[in-house]
Structures are given as structure tokens and as C-alpha cells.
């Protein structure tokens, strides 16, 4: 692949990843709105912290896929940290760390990327099989906890026996599985040349 074609492919995959990450983050914000009360849509909280982080994480994973396809494996595993763009953005906000210690608010900015990366490692082909199995068990348990909090946080209106509660659980569960699927990119093998 020529340098120009490689650059074009990188931009195309990074852009596609950025758009997919943006859509994923907007969907996650929709879920957050469903389970909580008083969640305002703001420039810093929604647009910069959640949506921009999703676009950045998706673009970085798209870039990782372009590198992987081009056979450039050097430092590919570092791209697995892309979902933690949410954590960085959330805790860059003044007072967020204190809110985490005081009430647990913001713990999702740590848990969501962590379970996505664990799931990505489990779905990839890097590392020992036992490590992928352990990561898969931890990711499945974490995703299960996130799904099970729908009625706990949302109350009776979001009981899993109601259409709205089941919808919210399916939404967050499928988003987490999709995040793990995308996060597996840095853990996939690099194709053989030719």
C-alpha cells in the first residue's frame, strides 16, 4: 500500500470511528437521561465531556484499525486506552474527583471504559487464553452490574418488567457489548503482508 493510500485509509477509518464513537456516546447519554433525574444537557457536561470523548475514543480506535490493517503493530496495544478518554474528560472538570469521593458520582466514567477494555481484551487474540477468560468474566460481570442498576437507579418506572425498563437495560447492555467489540481492535492480530 502506498503512503498516500495508507494516509487516506487512516483518515477514512479514523473519521468513521469518530462518527461511530459520537453516535455511541449520544446513545449512552440517552440512557443516562432515562435512569436519572435532573440531568441537564450542557455544553461542558454533555457536549465536551461525553460526546467529544466518544468521538475521540472512536477516532483513536479507527486509527488503530488503520495501523493494524497496514501491518504496523508497533505500539498498537496503547490504542486500547482510547475508551479512557471519558475518564480523562470527566475528571478534568473542576470538583468531579471530590464528587466521586463524596457520592460516587462519576464512577461510570471509570467503570464503562474499564469494562469495555476488559471485554475488548477478552474478545481479542492477544495474551494468554487464561487472561482473556478472566478478563471476559470480569467484563461480563461488570456489564451485568451496569444492566442490573437500571431498576435500582431508575426506580419502579424502570423495573425490568416494564417496557421502558427493559428498553433501558437493552440499550445500555448493547452499548457496552458494542464498546467491547470496538475495544478489541488493538488486541487483534496484524494481517500478514500480501
C-alpha atoms as an extended CHARMM CRD file, in Angstrom:
* protein
*
       194  EXT
         1         1  UNK       CA              0.0000000000        0.0000000000        0.0000000000  PROA      1               0.0000000000
         2         2  UNK       CA              1.4150000000        3.3680000000       -0.9880000000  PROA      2               0.0000000000
         3         3  UNK       CA              1.8990000000        6.1770000000        1.5170000000  PROA      3               0.0000000000
         4         4  UNK       CA             -0.9620000000        8.1880000000        0.0220000000  PROA      4               0.0000000000
         5         5  UNK       CA             -3.3420000000        5.2260000000        0.1140000000  PROA      5               0.0000000000
         6         6  UNK       CA             -2.2980000000        4.4710000000        3.6960000000  PROA      6               0.0000000000
         7         7  UNK       CA             -2.9280000000        8.0790000000        4.7410000000  PROA      7               0.0000000000
         8         8  UNK       CA             -6.3260000000        8.0700000000        3.0230000000  PROA      8               0.0000000000
         9         9  UNK       CA             -7.2460000000        4.7850000000        4.7180000000  PROA      9               0.0000000000
        10        10  UNK       CA             -6.1360000000        6.1310000000        8.0970000000  PROA      10              0.0000000000
        11        11  UNK       CA             -8.2260000000        9.2840000000        7.7440000000  PROA      11              0.0000000000
        12        12  UNK       CA            -11.2120000000        7.3250000000        6.4860000000  PROA      12              0.0000000000
        13        13  UNK       CA            -11.1350000000        4.7960000000        9.3330000000  PROA      13              0.0000000000
        14        14  UNK       CA            -10.4070000000        7.4500000000       11.9770000000  PROA      14              0.0000000000
        15        15  UNK       CA            -13.3250000000        9.5530000000       10.6910000000  PROA      15              0.0000000000
        16        16  UNK       CA            -15.6380000000        6.5540000000       10.5960000000  PROA      16              0.0000000000
        17        17  UNK       CA            -14.5350000000        5.6230000000       14.1150000000  PROA      17              0.0000000000
        18        18  UNK       CA            -15.0820000000        9.1850000000       15.3120000000  PROA      18              0.0000000000
        19        19  UNK       CA            -18.6210000000        9.2740000000       13.9240000000  PROA      19              0.0000000000
        20        20  UNK       CA            -19.3830000000        5.8510000000       15.3970000000  PROA      20              0.0000000000
        21        21  UNK       CA            -17.9460000000        6.9360000000       18.7540000000  PROA      21              0.0000000000
        22        22  UNK       CA            -20.0370000000       10.1080000000       18.6670000000  PROA      22              0.0000000000
        23        23  UNK       CA            -23.2170000000        8.1170000000       17.9620000000  PROA      23              0.0000000000
        24        24  UNK       CA            -22.2980000000        5.6480000000       20.7160000000  PROA      24              0.0000000000
        25        25  UNK       CA            -21.7360000000        8.4500000000       23.2380000000  PROA      25              0.0000000000
        26        26  UNK       CA            -25.0030000000       10.1730000000       22.2640000000  PROA      26              0.0000000000
        27        27  UNK       CA            -26.8030000000        6.8710000000       22.8300000000  PROA      27              0.0000000000
        28        28  UNK       CA            -25.1120000000        6.4300000000       26.1960000000  PROA      28              0.0000000000
        29        29  UNK       CA            -26.1780000000        9.9640000000       27.1470000000  PROA      29              0.0000000000
        30        30  UNK       CA            -29.7300000000        8.9990000000       26.1920000000  PROA      30              0.0000000000
        31        31  UNK       CA            -29.5130000000        6.0550000000       28.5830000000  PROA      31              0.0000000000
        32        32  UNK       CA            -28.1410000000        8.2920000000       31.3450000000  PROA      32              0.0000000000
        33        33  UNK       CA            -31.0680000000       10.6330000000       30.8400000000  PROA      33              0.0000000000
        34        34  UNK       CA            -33.5160000000        7.7610000000       31.2080000000  PROA      34              0.0000000000
        35        35  UNK       CA            -32.2130000000        6.4500000000       34.5170000000  PROA      35              0.0000000000
        36        36  UNK       CA            -31.6170000000        9.7810000000       36.2480000000  PROA      36              0.0000000000
        37        37  UNK       CA            -33.4270000000       12.9110000000       37.1730000000  PROA      37              0.0000000000
        38        38  UNK       CA            -32.2550000000       16.4540000000       36.7320000000  PROA      38              0.0000000000
        39        39  UNK       CA            -29.7230000000       15.6120000000       34.0380000000  PROA      39              0.0000000000
        40        40  UNK       CA            -29.3780000000       18.8100000000       32.0920000000  PROA      40              0.0000000000
        41        41  UNK       CA            -27.8650000000       18.8590000000       28.6480000000  PROA      41              0.0000000000
        42        42  UNK       CA            -24.9620000000       21.2900000000       28.9270000000  PROA      42              0.0000000000
        43        43  UNK       CA            -22.0280000000       22.4220000000       26.8240000000  PROA      43              0.0000000000
        44        44  UNK       CA            -19.4300000000       21.0920000000       29.2420000000  PROA      44              0.0000000000
        45        45  UNK       CA            -21.1750000000       18.0470000000       30.6800000000  PROA      45              0.0000000000
        46        46  UNK       CA            -22.8680000000       16.6280000000       27.6020000000  PROA      46              0.0000000000
        47        47  UNK       CA            -21.0800000000       18.0850000000       24.5970000000  PROA      47              0.0000000000
        48        48  UNK       CA            -17.4590000000       18.3120000000       25.7880000000  PROA      48              0.0000000000
        49        49  UNK       CA            -17.3050000000       15.5690000000       28.4000000000  PROA      49              0.0000000000
        50        50  UNK       CA            -19.4640000000       12.8540000000       26.8630000000  PROA      50              0.0000000000
        51        51  UNK       CA            -19.9320000000       13.4560000000       23.1350000000  PROA      51              0.0000000000
        52        52  UNK       CA            -16.4370000000       14.7770000000       22.3790000000  PROA      52              0.0000000000
        53        53  UNK       CA            -14.8960000000       11.9310000000       24.4010000000  PROA      53              0.0000000000
        54        54  UNK       CA            -16.8770000000        9.4020000000       22.3920000000  PROA      54              0.0000000000
        55        55  UNK       CA            -15.7150000000       10.9640000000       19.1360000000  PROA      55              0.0000000000
        56        56  UNK       CA            -12.0790000000       10.9710000000       20.3110000000  PROA      56              0.0000000000
        57        57  UNK       CA            -12.2100000000        7.3580000000       21.5500000000  PROA      57              0.0000000000
        58        58  UNK       CA            -13.8410000000        6.2000000000       18.3110000000  PROA      58              0.0000000000
        59        59  UNK       CA            -11.3560000000        8.1000000000       16.1450000000  PROA      59              0.0000000000
        60        60  UNK       CA             -8.4020000000        6.6170000000       18.0510000000  PROA      60              0.0000000000
        61        61  UNK       CA             -9.8120000000        3.0950000000       17.6470000000  PROA      61              0.0000000000
        62        62  UNK       CA            -10.3760000000        3.7870000000       13.9360000000  PROA      62              0.0000000000
        63        63  UNK       CA             -6.7650000000        4.9260000000       13.6950000000  PROA      63              0.0000000000
        64        64  UNK       CA             -5.7150000000        1.7160000000       15.4760000000  PROA      64              0.0000000000
        65        65  UNK       CA             -7.6290000000       -0.3360000000       12.9030000000  PROA      65              0.0000000000
        66        66  UNK       CA             -5.8790000000        1.5070000000       10.0720000000  PROA      66              0.0000000000
        67        67  UNK       CA             -2.4850000000        0.7790000000       11.6560000000  PROA      67              0.0000000000
        68        68  UNK       CA             -3.4230000000       -2.8540000000       12.2120000000  PROA      68              0.0000000000
        69        69  UNK       CA             -4.5660000000       -3.3160000000        8.6070000000  PROA      69              0.0000000000
        70        70  UNK       CA             -1.3580000000       -1.6860000000        7.3750000000  PROA      70              0.0000000000
        71        71  UNK       CA              0.6820000000       -4.2050000000        9.3780000000  PROA      71              0.0000000000
        72        72  UNK       CA              2.0550000000       -1.5540000000       11.7480000000  PROA      72              0.0000000000
        73        73  UNK       CA              1.9440000000       -3.3430000000       15.0870000000  PROA      73              0.0000000000
        74        74  UNK       CA              4.3870000000       -1.1000000000       16.9680000000  PROA      74              0.0000000000
        75        75  UNK       CA              2.6410000000        0.4080000000       19.9830000000  PROA      75              0.0000000000
        76        76  UNK       CA             -0.7570000000       -0.8970000000       18.8070000000  PROA      76              0.0000000000
        77        77  UNK       CA             -1.7200000000       -2.0960000000       22.3110000000  PROA      77              0.0000000000
        78        78  UNK       CA             -1.5060000000        1.5030000000       23.6140000000  PROA      78              0.0000000000
        79        79  UNK       CA             -4.5590000000        2.3260000000       21.4990000000  PROA      79              0.0000000000
        80        80  UNK       CA             -6.5610000000        0.1110000000       23.8680000000  PROA      80              0.0000000000
        81        81  UNK       CA             -6.5900000000        3.0580000000       26.2820000000  PROA      81              0.0000000000
        82        82  UNK       CA             -8.8420000000        5.0490000000       23.9040000000  PROA      82              0.0000000000
        83        83  UNK       CA            -12.0750000000        4.4620000000       25.9010000000  PROA      83              0.0000000000
        84        84  UNK       CA            -10.4640000000        6.1620000000       28.8850000000  PROA      84              0.0000000000
        85        85  UNK       CA            -10.9370000000        9.4760000000       27.0520000000  PROA      85              0.0000000000
        86        86  UNK       CA            -14.2080000000        9.5380000000       29.0240000000  PROA      86              0.0000000000
        87        87  UNK       CA            -12.3580000000        9.2300000000       32.3210000000  PROA      87              0.0000000000
        88        88  UNK       CA             -9.8710000000       11.9660000000       31.4530000000  PROA      88              0.0000000000
        89        89  UNK       CA            -12.6020000000       14.3520000000       30.2740000000  PROA      89              0.0000000000
        90        90  UNK       CA            -14.8420000000       13.6750000000       33.2730000000  PROA      90              0.0000000000
        91        91  UNK       CA            -12.1430000000       14.1780000000       35.8620000000  PROA      91              0.0000000000
        92        92  UNK       CA            -10.7420000000       17.2590000000       34.1340000000  PROA      92              0.0000000000
        93        93  UNK       CA            -13.9270000000       19.0280000000       35.2390000000  PROA      93              0.0000000000
        94        94  UNK       CA            -13.4780000000       21.0080000000       38.4580000000  PROA      94              0.0000000000
        95        95  UNK       CA            -14.9250000000       19.2730000000       41.5040000000  PROA      95              0.0000000000
        96        96  UNK       CA            -15.5260000000       15.9350000000       39.7980000000  PROA      96              0.0000000000
        97        97  UNK       CA            -12.9870000000       14.0000000000       41.8370000000  PROA      97              0.0000000000
        98        98  UNK       CA            -14.4850000000       15.3790000000       45.0620000000  PROA      98              0.0000000000
        99        99  UNK       CA            -17.9700000000       14.3820000000       43.8320000000  PROA      99              0.0000000000
       100       100  UNK       CA            -16.6970000000       10.8520000000       43.1820000000  PROA      100             0.0000000000
       101       101  UNK       CA            -15.3150000000       10.5610000000       46.7090000000  PROA      101             0.0000000000
       102       102  UNK       CA            -18.3800000000       12.1840000000       48.2670000000  PROA      102             0.0000000000
       103       103  UNK       CA            -21.2550000000       10.4860000000       46.4410000000  PROA      103             0.0000000000
       104       104  UNK       CA            -19.8170000000        8.1330000000       43.8190000000  PROA      104             0.0000000000
       105       105  UNK       CA            -20.9500000000       10.4860000000       41.0470000000  PROA      105             0.0000000000
       106       106  UNK       CA            -18.6810000000        9.9090000000       38.0680000000  PROA      106             0.0000000000
       107       107  UNK       CA            -17.8460000000        6.2830000000       38.8350000000  PROA      107             0.0000000000
       108       108  UNK       CA            -19.3470000000        5.3510000000       35.4750000000  PROA      108             0.0000000000
       109       109  UNK       CA            -16.6000000000        7.3700000000       33.7720000000  PROA      109             0.0000000000
       110       110  UNK       CA            -14.1800000000        4.8030000000       35.1790000000  PROA      110             0.0000000000
       111       111  UNK       CA            -16.3160000000        1.6410000000       35.0460000000  PROA      111             0.0000000000
       112       112  UNK       CA            -17.6570000000        1.9650000000       31.4940000000  PROA      112             0.0000000000
       113       113  UNK       CA            -14.2150000000        2.2690000000       29.8280000000  PROA      113             0.0000000000
       114       114  UNK       CA            -12.6960000000       -0.3530000000       32.1380000000  PROA      114             0.0000000000
       115       115  UNK       CA            -15.3430000000       -2.9600000000       31.2850000000  PROA      115             0.0000000000
       116       116  UNK       CA            -15.0980000000       -2.0570000000       27.6000000000  PROA      116             0.0000000000
       117       117  UNK       CA            -11.3260000000       -2.6080000000       27.5840000000  PROA      117             0.0000000000
       118       118  UNK       CA            -11.6040000000       -5.8330000000       29.6010000000  PROA      118             0.0000000000
       119       119  UNK       CA            -14.2170000000       -7.0680000000       27.1380000000  PROA      119             0.0000000000
       120       120  UNK       CA            -12.0490000000       -5.9720000000       24.2230000000  PROA      120             0.0000000000
       121       121  UNK       CA             -9.0820000000       -7.8910000000       25.5900000000  PROA      121             0.0000000000
       122       122  UNK       CA            -11.2860000000      -10.9680000000       26.0860000000  PROA      122             0.0000000000
       123       123  UNK       CA            -12.6130000000      -10.7490000000       22.5030000000  PROA      123             0.0000000000
       124       124  UNK       CA             -9.1710000000      -10.1370000000       21.0090000000  PROA      124             0.0000000000
       125       125  UNK       CA             -6.4580000000      -12.6760000000       20.3620000000  PROA      125             0.0000000000
       126       126  UNK       CA             -3.5600000000      -11.1670000000       22.2740000000  PROA      126             0.0000000000
       127       127  UNK       CA             -2.2060000000      -12.5230000000       25.5160000000  PROA      127             0.0000000000
       128       128  UNK       CA             -2.6670000000      -15.8530000000       27.1820000000  PROA      128             0.0000000000
       129       129  UNK       CA             -6.0070000000      -17.6280000000       26.9040000000  PROA      129             0.0000000000
       130       130  UNK       CA             -6.4420000000      -17.7530000000       30.6870000000  PROA      130             0.0000000000
       131       131  UNK       CA             -6.0100000000      -13.9660000000       30.8410000000  PROA      131             0.0000000000
       132       132  UNK       CA             -8.6710000000      -13.4600000000       28.1670000000  PROA      132             0.0000000000
       133       133  UNK       CA            -11.0220000000      -15.7950000000       30.0490000000  PROA      133             0.0000000000
       134       134  UNK       CA            -10.5260000000      -13.8910000000       33.3120000000  PROA      134             0.0000000000
       135       135  UNK       CA            -10.9700000000      -10.5540000000       31.5050000000  PROA      135             0.0000000000
       136       136  UNK       CA            -14.1400000000      -11.9050000000       29.8670000000  PROA      136             0.0000000000
       137       137  UNK       CA            -15.5890000000      -12.9850000000       33.2100000000  PROA      137             0.0000000000
       138       138  UNK       CA            -14.8040000000       -9.5840000000       34.7630000000  PROA      138             0.0000000000
       139       139  UNK       CA            -16.2560000000       -7.7240000000       31.7710000000  PROA      139             0.0000000000
       140       140  UNK       CA            -19.4190000000       -9.8420000000       31.7290000000  PROA      140             0.0000000000
       141       141  UNK       CA            -19.8810000000       -9.3500000000       35.4750000000  PROA      141             0.0000000000
       142       142  UNK       CA            -19.3130000000       -5.5990000000       35.1630000000  PROA      142             0.0000000000
       143       143  UNK       CA            -21.7020000000       -5.2520000000       32.2410000000  PROA      143             0.0000000000
       144       144  UNK       CA            -24.2250000000       -7.3370000000       34.1810000000  PROA      144             0.0000000000
       145       145  UNK       CA            -23.9200000000       -4.9620000000       37.1290000000  PROA      145             0.0000000000
       146       146  UNK       CA            -24.4210000000       -1.9340000000       34.8680000000  PROA      146             0.0000000000
       147       147  UNK       CA            -27.5420000000       -3.5170000000       33.3320000000  PROA      147             0.0000000000
       148       148  UNK       CA            -28.8980000000       -4.5390000000       36.7390000000  PROA      148             0.0000000000
       149       149  UNK       CA            -28.6200000000       -0.9720000000       38.0410000000  PROA      149             0.0000000000
       150       150  UNK       CA            -31.3370000000        0.1950000000       35.6260000000  PROA      150             0.0000000000
       151       151  UNK       CA            -34.1990000000       -0.5470000000       38.0660000000  PROA      151             0.0000000000
       152       152  UNK       CA            -32.0550000000        0.2360000000       41.1080000000  PROA      152             0.0000000000
       153       153  UNK       CA            -31.2400000000        3.7590000000       39.9390000000  PROA      153             0.0000000000
       154       154  UNK       CA            -34.3750000000        4.4010000000       37.8950000000  PROA      154             0.0000000000
       155       155  UNK       CA            -36.8930000000        3.0800000000       40.4190000000  PROA      155             0.0000000000
       156       156  UNK       CA            -40.1630000000        1.2860000000       39.7390000000  PROA      156             0.0000000000
       157       157  UNK       CA            -40.6790000000        3.1350000000       36.4470000000  PROA      157             0.0000000000
       158       158  UNK       CA            -37.6220000000        1.3290000000       35.1090000000  PROA      158             0.0000000000
       159       159  UNK       CA            -38.3200000000       -2.1310000000       36.5070000000  PROA      159             0.0000000000
       160       160  UNK       CA            -37.1940000000       -4.7310000000       34.0070000000  PROA      160             0.0000000000
       161       161  UNK       CA            -40.7960000000       -5.9520000000       33.8310000000  PROA      161             0.0000000000
       162       162  UNK       CA            -41.8350000000       -2.6480000000       32.2150000000  PROA      162             0.0000000000
       163       163  UNK       CA            -41.2470000000       -1.8370000000       28.5350000000  PROA      163             0.0000000000
       164       164  UNK       CA            -39.2600000000        1.2960000000       29.4410000000  PROA      164             0.0000000000
       165       165  UNK       CA            -37.0610000000       -0.5370000000       31.9480000000  PROA      165             0.0000000000
       166       166  UNK       CA            -36.3860000000       -3.4020000000       29.5650000000  PROA      166             0.0000000000
       167       167  UNK       CA            -35.5880000000       -0.9200000000       26.7910000000  PROA      167             0.0000000000
       168       168  UNK       CA            -33.1090000000        0.9640000000       29.0100000000  PROA      168             0.0000000000
       169       169  UNK       CA            -31.4420000000       -2.3060000000       30.0590000000  PROA      169             0.0000000000
       170       170  UNK       CA            -31.1740000000       -3.4780000000       26.4420000000  PROA      170             0.0000000000
       171       171  UNK       CA            -29.8210000000       -0.0700000000       25.4180000000  PROA      171             0.0000000000
       172       172  UNK       CA            -27.0150000000        0.0360000000       27.9730000000  PROA      172             0.0000000000
       173       173  UNK       CA            -26.2320000000       -3.6750000000       27.6230000000  PROA      173             0.0000000000
       174       174  UNK       CA            -25.9250000000       -3.4860000000       23.8480000000  PROA      174             0.0000000000
       175       175  UNK       CA            -23.8700000000       -0.2830000000       24.0840000000  PROA      175             0.0000000000
       176       176  UNK       CA            -21.4330000000       -1.9920000000       26.4410000000  PROA      176             0.0000000000
       177       177  UNK       CA            -21.1350000000       -5.0210000000       24.1560000000  PROA      177             0.0000000000
       178       178  UNK       CA            -20.5320000000       -2.7170000000       21.2000000000  PROA      178             0.0000000000
       179       179  UNK       CA            -17.8550000000       -0.8380000000       23.1850000000  PROA      179             0.0000000000
       180       180  UNK       CA            -16.1030000000       -4.1140000000       23.9960000000  PROA      180             0.0000000000
       181       181  UNK       CA            -16.2930000000       -5.1640000000       20.3360000000  PROA      181             0.0000000000
       182       182  UNK       CA            -14.6640000000       -1.8870000000       19.2450000000  PROA      182             0.0000000000
       183       183  UNK       CA            -12.0850000000       -2.0330000000       22.0530000000  PROA      183             0.0000000000
       184       184  UNK       CA            -10.8760000000       -5.4080000000       20.7670000000  PROA      184             0.0000000000
       185       185  UNK       CA             -9.2110000000       -3.7660000000       17.7510000000  PROA      185             0.0000000000
       186       186  UNK       CA             -5.8030000000       -3.2350000000       19.4250000000  PROA      186             0.0000000000
       187       187  UNK       CA             -5.8690000000       -6.8680000000       20.5550000000  PROA      187             0.0000000000
       188       188  UNK       CA             -6.4380000000       -8.3810000000       17.1160000000  PROA      188             0.0000000000
       189       189  UNK       CA             -3.5970000000       -9.9010000000       15.1190000000  PROA      189             0.0000000000
       190       190  UNK       CA             -1.9040000000       -7.8270000000       12.4450000000  PROA      190             0.0000000000
       191       191  UNK       CA             -2.6190000000       -9.3220000000        8.9930000000  PROA      191             0.0000000000
       192       192  UNK       CA              0.2070000000      -10.9860000000        7.1480000000  PROA      192             0.0000000000
       193       193  UNK       CA              1.6820000000       -8.8220000000        4.3550000000  PROA      193             0.0000000000
       194       194  UNK       CA              0.4000000000       -9.5700000000        0.8660000000  PROA      194             0.0000000000
